[in-house]
């Protein structure tokens, strides 16, 4: 395809990532949303963001990708062959999606594997070490455009930073500036240095033998010196480091203090402090997509609920039943948690027939992990969890109120929520994830609850606010940067889990009486009008990460 003068002057960035929301089946977390949305925001600024990721055994097939050639790398001391594919971006024809295929990447259509408790990250670390070798080889092979910048995402790319810095055969990569984006510092992918099948020595025996002590000191885990820490390697060996919100970029400079309810640098604060002192650490908030065809002048589902038209809750009930029905079709058994949810939905449907369905809806959408649920799971001296206190408070204020939680993750947390859903009629727990159902919860809910212990950026609160649903959040990271207390939402703080639990319940008690009042409508309106545009963030990427003019990269 011929290029115009502007297109030929564009800067090329190669995004190296494990996920991409632009491809079906390639999304797990928030990183995928960034890799999907950021190229479209950078393109008008003169930056073409190609993406390379593993094929996971299926992406190259479903995307009808074109094979570009074979790459041979030395892995486990033996030659391994990878195939490089190029697929079309679904919405940006100028952007290339490169996929690397190898049998090791095929894990039954899954992006990540849980791994054994005594060998965390083992299978994934093997997979991404080989992926990094393939990327290094591909960039220098001539099979793909030579990028002006390498942009790594999270720990999965740590071996690439190591190869760039210390492997003689990939030394040419040092001429390409390298940026690292950290989406979640708590997940670091550490593996043993030696004496394990999934170790740095096993993957790269020749390079490992040649590494001097000074080089090893830059990539070992500061808390576990017998381990290789790929995220630390990426931090130390990249030219610039990016955190996905300004507040999170400050929090990670301090040591974590779990007993005080604070999660910070997780052992890597010293390295991040050095980057900050060198002017190479930047906090840039992720963006959110905003539809241009937003309807106006229509009674929202939320307003209809508050005005008593409880049949407007039926779309939520219908969508939840459809989601659970889809999950049931995939297994030969019925989970008790699904049965419980269906019973609750049936009861809500009956109540709606008598105009007695819930008129106040609290919502929560997200992964069920300690990060997201530690505050809600905290138990006071009487053994009562924060979530139980919340449900009791909701029942006192609104006897027909409902808390709806959509999510999956930690099995212990799932079991706790399932037990609570069986004991409290005002809790609907839907154990899984369904995108249309999450959209319905954002649209129907009155108040979105997001009390994360730490939050690098967060997207759920942005999506809820976009739909006009205010959020009650813990004042950390991206939550602190997106929600303004008393204006477009509510923020609580605390110096321990006990204080955070108490503060959440206090703010909720103050907030519930406001729902449906004139003040509340103003808060909802301000939430819906707040914007976190990718366009603004992309300009900061160009200026701070790629060192390009703030107005864009196109030359005259």
C-alpha positions in Angstrom: 0.0 0.0 0.0 1.4 3.4 -1.0 2.0 5.9 1.8 1.3 9.6 1.8 3.9 12.0 3.0 2.3 12.1 6.5 2.1 8.3 6.8 5.8 7.9 5.8 6.7 10.4 8.5 4.9 8.6 11.2 6.8 7.2 14.2 6.4 3.5 14.8 6.0 2.0 18.3 5.9 -1.8 18.8 3.7 -2.6 21.7 4.8 -5.9 23.3 1.9 -7.4 25.4 0.2 -10.5 26.6 -3.3 -9.3 25.9 -5.3 -7.3 23.4 -8.9 -6.5 23.7 -9.1 -5.9 19.9 -9.0 -9.6 19.4 -11.7 -12.1 20.5 -10.5 -14.2 23.3 -7.4 -12.2 24.0 -8.6 -10.1 27.0 -8.3 -11.0 30.6 -7.7 -7.7 32.4 -7.3 -3.9 32.0 -4.1 -4.2 29.9 -6.2 -5.6 27.1 -8.3 -2.5 27.0 -5.2 -0.3 26.8 -3.7 -2.3 24.0 -7.1 -2.1 22.2 -7.8 1.6 22.6 -4.3 3.3 22.7 -3.3 2.8 19.0 -6.4 4.6 17.9 -5.6 7.6 20.1 -1.9 7.7 19.1 -2.5 7.5 15.4 -3.9 11.1 14.9 -0.7 12.2 16.7 1.5 10.7 14.2 2.3 7.5 16.0 1.6 4.1 14.5 1.4 1.5 17.3 1.9 -2.0 16.0 1.3 -4.8 18.5 3.0 -8.2 19.0 1.7 -10.9 21.2 1.6 -14.7 21.4 -1.0 -16.4 19.3 -2.0 -18.8 22.1 -2.6 -21.5 19.5 -5.8 -19.9 18.1 -5.5 -16.1 17.5 -3.7 -16.5 14.2 -6.4 -18.9 12.9 -9.4 -16.9 13.9 -8.0 -13.7 12.6 -7.0 -15.2 9.2 -3.5 -14.0 9.8 -0.8 -14.0 7.0 2.4 -16.0 7.8 5.5 -13.8 7.4 8.2 -16.4 8.1 9.9 -18.7 10.5 12.2 -17.5 13.4 14.8 -19.8 15.1 15.8 -19.0 18.7 18.0 -20.7 21.2 15.7 -21.8 24.2 16.7 -24.4 26.8 20.0 -24.7 24.9 18.2 -26.0 21.8 16.8 -24.4 18.6 13.1 -23.6 18.7 11.1 -22.5 15.7 8.4 -19.9 15.9 6.1 -18.6 13.2 5.5 -14.9 12.8 2.0 -13.9 11.5 0.5 -10.6 10.6 -3.2 -9.9 11.1 -5.3 -6.9 10.3 -6.4 -4.6 13.1 -10.3 -4.7 13.2 -10.6 -0.9 13.1 -7.2 0.5 12.2 -6.1 -0.7 8.8 -2.7 1.0 9.1 -1.9 -0.8 12.4 -0.3 -4.3 12.2 -1.1 -7.0 14.7 1.8 -9.5 14.9 1.3 -12.9 16.4 4.0 -15.4 17.3 3.0 -19.1 17.3 4.7 -22.0 19.0 3.3 -25.2 20.6 4.3 -23.9 24.0 1.9 -21.0 23.6 -1.1 -23.3 23.1 -2.8 -23.9 26.4 -6.3 -24.8 25.3 -7.3 -21.3 24.4 -6.2 -19.8 27.7 -4.0 -16.7 28.0 -2.7 -17.5 31.4 -2.4 -20.7 33.5 -2.9 -20.8 37.2 0.2 -22.9 38.0 0.8 -25.0 41.0 0.9 -23.3 44.4 4.5 -24.5 44.9 5.6 -23.3 41.5 3.8 -20.0 40.9 4.1 -18.6 37.3 6.1 -21.6 36.2 4.2 -22.4 33.0 3.5 -18.8 32.1 7.1 -17.8 32.7 8.3 -20.4 30.3 5.9 -19.3 27.7 6.7 -15.6 28.0 10.4 -16.2 28.1 10.2 -17.9 24.7 7.8 -15.2 23.5 10.4 -12.5 24.4 13.1 -14.4 22.5 10.8 -14.5 19.5 10.1 -10.8 19.7 13.8 -9.9 19.9 14.4 -12.1 16.8 11.4 -10.7 14.9 12.4 -7.1 15.4 15.9 -7.7 14.0 14.8 -10.2 11.3 13.5 -7.7 8.7 10.2 -9.5 8.6 8.4 -6.6 10.3 8.9 -2.8 10.3 11.8 -1.6 12.6 10.2 0.3 15.4 11.3 3.7 16.7 10.3 2.7 20.2 9.8 -0.6 22.0 6.9 -0.4 24.5 6.8 -3.3 27.0 3.8 -4.1 29.1 4.1 -5.8 32.6 6.3 -8.6 33.7 5.6 -10.8 30.7 8.2 -8.7 28.7 11.0 -8.8 31.3 13.2 -11.3 29.4 13.0 -9.0 26.4 14.6 -6.2 28.5 17.2 -8.6 29.7 18.1 -9.8 26.1 18.3 -6.2 24.9 20.7 -5.3 27.7 23.0 -8.3 27.9 22.6 -10.7 25.0 25.3 -10.0 22.3 23.2 -11.4 19.5 20.4 -8.8 20.3 22.7 -5.9 21.1 21.3 -4.0 18.2 18.0 -3.6 20.1 19.9 -1.1 22.4 19.6 1.5 19.6 15.8 1.4 20.0 14.5 3.3 23.0 12.5 1.1 25.4 9.5 2.0 27.5 7.8 -0.1 30.2 4.2 0.3 31.3 3.3 -1.3 34.6 -0.4 -2.2 34.9 -0.1 -4.0 38.2 3.1 -3.9 40.2 1.9 -6.7 42.6 2.2 -9.4 39.9 6.0 -9.8 39.1 6.4 -13.3 37.7 9.5 -14.2 39.8 11.1 -17.6 39.1 14.3 -19.2 40.4 17.6 -18.2 38.9 18.8 -21.9 38.7 18.1 -25.5 39.5 14.5 -25.5 38.2 13.0 -26.3 34.8 11.3 -22.9 34.9 14.4 -20.7 35.6 16.6 -18.1 34.0 19.5 -20.6 33.8 17.3 -23.2 32.1 15.8 -20.9 29.5 19.1 -19.1 28.6 22.0 -21.3 29.7 24.6 -19.6 27.5 23.5 -16.1 28.5 23.2 -16.9 32.2 26.7 -18.3 32.3 28.1 -15.1 30.8 26.3 -12.7 33.1 28.6 -10.8 35.5 27.5 -10.2 39.1 26.7 -6.6 38.4 24.3 -7.7 35.6 22.6 -10.3 37.8 22.2 -7.8 40.6 20.0 -5.8 38.3 17.5 -8.6 37.6 17.3 -10.6 40.8 14.4 -10.2 43.2 15.3 -7.8 46.1 13.3 -9.9 48.5 14.2 -13.3 47.2 17.8 -13.0 45.9 17.8 -16.6 44.6 15.1 -15.6 42.1 14.9 -13.8 38.8 12.3 -11.0 38.8 11.3 -10.2 35.2 9.3 -7.1 36.2 12.3 -5.7 38.1 14.5 -6.5 35.0 12.1 -4.5 32.8 12.0 -1.6 35.3 15.8 -1.4 35.7 16.7 -2.0 32.1 14.1 0.1 30.3 14.8 3.8 29.5 11.5 5.1 30.9 8.8 3.6 33.2 5.1 4.4 33.1 2.5 3.8 35.8 -1.1 3.9 34.8 -2.2 6.8 37.1 -0.4 9.7 38.7 -1.3 8.7 42.2 -0.2 5.1 41.7 3.1 6.4 40.4 3.6 8.1 43.8 2.3 5.2 45.9 4.8 2.7 44.5 7.7 4.8 45.6 6.9 3.8 49.2 7.3 0.3 50.8 4.1 -1.7 51.2 2.7 -1.9 54.7 -0.1 -4.5 54.6 -0.8 -4.1 58.4 -1.7 -0.5 57.7 -3.8 -1.4 54.7 -1.3 0.1 52.3 0.1 -1.6 49.2 3.0 0.3 47.6 6.2 -0.7 45.8 6.0 -4.4 46.7 9.8 -4.6 47.1 10.6 -2.6 44.0 10.3 0.8 45.5 14.1 1.5 45.5 14.3 0.8 41.7 11.3 3.0 41.0 12.8 5.8 43.2 15.9 5.7 41.1 13.9 6.0 37.9 12.0 9.0 39.4 15.3 10.7 40.5 16.5 10.3 36.9 13.3 11.9 35.5 12.3 8.6 33.9 9.2 7.7 35.9 5.8 8.9 34.7 2.2 8.5 35.9 -0.3 8.8 33.0 -3.9 7.9 33.6 -5.5 5.4 31.3 -8.4 6.6 29.2 -11.9 5.5 28.5 -13.9 5.3 25.3 -17.0 7.5 25.1 -19.8 6.7 22.6 -20.6 9.7 20.4 -24.3 8.6 20.0 -25.3 9.0 23.6 -29.1 9.2 23.9 -30.6 12.2 25.6 -34.0 13.2 26.8 -35.0 9.7 27.7 -35.8 8.4 31.1 -32.8 6.2 32.2 -33.3 2.8 33.7 -31.9 4.2 36.9 -34.4 7.0 37.0 -37.2 4.7 36.2 -36.3 2.5 39.1 -36.3 5.4 41.5 -39.7 6.6 40.2 -41.3 3.2 40.8 -41.3 1.7 37.4 -39.8 -1.5 38.6 -40.4 -3.3 35.4 -37.3 -1.5 34.2 -35.4 -3.9 36.3 -36.4 -6.7 34.0 -33.6 -6.1 31.5 -31.1 -6.8 34.3 -32.9 -9.9 35.3 -33.2 -11.1 31.7 -29.5 -10.4 31.0 -28.4 -12.2 34.1 -30.4 -15.3 33.3 -29.0 -15.3 29.8 -25.4 -15.1 31.1 -25.9 -17.9 33.6 -27.7 -20.0 31.0 -24.8 -19.6 28.7 -22.4 -20.8 31.4 -24.6 -23.8 32.2 -24.5 -24.9 28.6 -20.7 -25.3 28.8 -20.6 -27.8 31.7 -22.4 -31.1 32.4 -23.3 -30.0 36.0 -25.0 -27.1 37.7 -23.0 -25.1 40.3 -24.8 -24.4 43.5 -23.8 -20.7 43.1 -25.6 -20.5 39.8 -28.7 -22.2 41.3 -28.7 -19.6 44.1 -28.5 -16.8 41.6 -31.3 -18.1 39.5 -33.5 -18.5 42.6 -32.8 -14.9 43.5 -33.5 -13.7 40.0 -36.8 -15.7 40.0 -37.8 -14.0 43.2 -36.9 -10.6 41.8 -39.0 -11.3 38.7 -42.0 -12.2 40.9 -41.6 -9.0 43.0 -41.5 -6.9 39.8 -44.9 -8.2 38.9 -46.3 -6.5 42.0 -44.2 -3.3 41.7 -42.2 -4.4 44.7 -38.9 -5.1 43.2 -35.7 -3.3 44.5 -35.7 0.4 43.8 -32.2 1.0 45.1 -29.4 -1.0 43.4 -25.8 -1.1 44.6 -23.4 -2.7 42.1 -19.9 -4.2 41.9 -18.1 -5.6 38.8 -14.6 -7.0 38.9 -12.2 -9.8 39.6 -12.6 -11.4 43.0 -9.0 -11.0 44.4 -7.5 -9.8 47.7 -6.8 -6.5 45.9 -10.4 -5.9 45.2 -12.1 -7.7 48.1 -9.8 -7.4 51.2 -11.7 -4.5 52.7 -15.1 -6.1 52.0 -13.9 -9.4 53.5 -12.4 -7.8 56.6 -14.0 -9.1 59.8 -14.4 -7.1 62.9 -13.9 -8.3 66.5 -17.4 -10.0 66.3 -16.4 -11.9 63.2 -18.7 -9.9 61.0 -17.4 -8.9 57.5 -17.6 -5.5 56.1 -19.9 -6.8 53.3 -22.3 -8.2 55.9 -22.4 -4.8 57.7 -23.0 -3.2 54.3 -26.0 -5.5 53.5 -27.5 -4.9 56.9 -27.1 -1.1 56.4 -28.7 -1.4 53.0 -31.6 -3.3 54.5 -32.2 -0.7 57.2 -32.2 2.2 54.8 -34.0 0.5 51.9 -35.8 -2.8 52.8 -36.2 -3.5 49.1 -32.7 -2.5 48.2 -30.3 -4.9 46.4 -26.5 -5.4 46.1 -25.5 -7.1 42.9 -22.0 -8.5 42.5 -20.6 -9.8 39.2 -17.2 -11.4 39.2 -15.0 -14.5 39.5 -11.5 -15.2 40.8 -10.2 -16.5 44.1 -12.2 -19.7 45.1 -12.2 -18.8 48.8 -13.7 -15.4 48.1 -16.2 -17.0 45.7 -17.3 -19.4 48.4 -17.7 -16.6 50.9 -19.9 -14.6 48.6 -22.0 -17.7 47.7 -22.6 -18.3 51.4 -23.6 -14.7 52.0 -25.9 -14.8 49.0 -27.7 -17.7 50.6 -28.2 -15.9 53.9 -29.0 -12.4 52.7 -31.9 -11.8 50.3 -30.6 -8.4 49.3 -27.4 -9.9 47.8 -27.3 -11.2 44.2 -24.0 -12.9 43.5 -23.4 -13.8 39.9 -20.2 -15.9 39.7 -18.5 -15.2 36.4 -18.1 -12.4 33.9 -20.4 -11.4 31.0 -19.8 -8.1 29.1 -23.4 -7.3 28.3 -24.4 -8.0 31.9 -21.7 -5.7 33.2 -22.9 -3.0 30.9 -26.5 -3.5 32.2 -25.2 -3.2 35.8 -23.4 0.1 35.0 -26.6 1.4 33.4 -29.0 0.3 36.1 -27.1 0.8 39.3 -27.5 3.7 41.7 -24.1 3.4 43.4 -21.0 1.5 42.3 -18.9 0.0 45.1 -15.1 -0.3 44.4 -13.1 -0.5 47.7 -9.8 -1.8 46.2 -6.9 -2.0 48.6 -4.8 -0.6 45.7 -5.8 0.3 42.2 -3.2 1.1 39.5 -5.9 2.8 37.4 -9.2 1.0 37.3 -11.7 1.0 34.4 -14.9 -0.2 36.1 -15.3 3.2 37.9 -14.9 5.0 34.6 -17.5 2.8 32.9 -19.9 3.3 35.8 -19.4 7.1 35.8 -19.8 7.1 32.0 -23.2 5.6 32.5 -24.1 8.2 35.1 -23.7 5.9 38.1 -21.6 7.5 41.0 -19.0 5.4 42.7 -18.0 4.9 46.3 -14.2 4.1 46.2 -11.1 3.8 48.3 -8.9 6.8 47.9 -5.9 5.1 46.2 -4.3 5.1 42.8 -6.5 5.6 39.8 -9.6 5.7 42.0 -8.3 8.8 43.8 -7.5 10.4 40.4 -10.9 9.8 38.9 -13.5 10.2 41.6 -14.0 13.6 43.4 -15.7 13.2 46.8 -19.1 14.9 47.1 -19.0 16.1 43.5 -19.3 13.1 41.2 -18.9 10.3 43.7 -17.6 9.4 47.2 -14.1 8.5 48.5 -13.1 7.0 51.8 -9.7 6.6 53.5 -8.1 4.7 56.4 -4.7 3.8 57.8 -5.7 0.1 58.5 -8.1 -2.4 57.2 -10.3 -1.8 60.3 -10.3 2.0 59.6 -11.0 1.5 55.9 -13.9 -0.8 56.7 -15.4 1.7 59.2 -14.9 4.6 56.8 -16.6 2.8 53.9 -19.6 2.0 56.0 -19.7 5.6 57.4 -19.6 7.1 53.9 -22.3 4.7 52.7 -24.6 5.6 55.6 -24.2 9.2 54.7 -24.7 8.5 51.0 -27.8 6.2 50.9 -30.3 8.9 52.2 -29.2 11.1 49.2 -30.2 8.7 46.5 -33.1 10.0 44.5 -32.9 13.5 45.9 -32.1 16.6 43.8 -28.5 16.6 45.1 -28.2 13.0 43.9 -29.3 13.8 40.4 -26.6 16.5 40.2 -23.9 14.1 41.3 -25.1 11.6 38.7 -25.0 14.3 36.0 -21.5 15.3 37.0 -20.3 11.7 36.9 -21.7 11.2 33.4 -20.1 14.4 32.2 -16.6 13.6 33.5 -14.2 12.6 30.8 -10.9 10.6 30.9 -10.1 10.7 27.2 -7.5 8.6 25.5 -6.7 11.6 23.3 -5.4 13.6 26.3 -3.4 10.6 27.7 -2.0 9.8 24.2 -0.5 13.3 24.1 1.3 12.7 27.4 2.5 9.3 26.0 4.1 11.2 23.1 5.7 13.8 25.2 6.9 11.9 28.2 7.3 8.3 27.0 8.3 8.7 23.4 9.9 12.1 23.8 8.0 13.5 20.8 6.5 17.0 20.5 3.2 17.3 22.5 1.4 18.3 19.4 2.2 15.0 17.7 5.0 13.3 15.8 4.2 14.2 12.2 6.9 16.2 10.6 6.3 18.9 8.0 
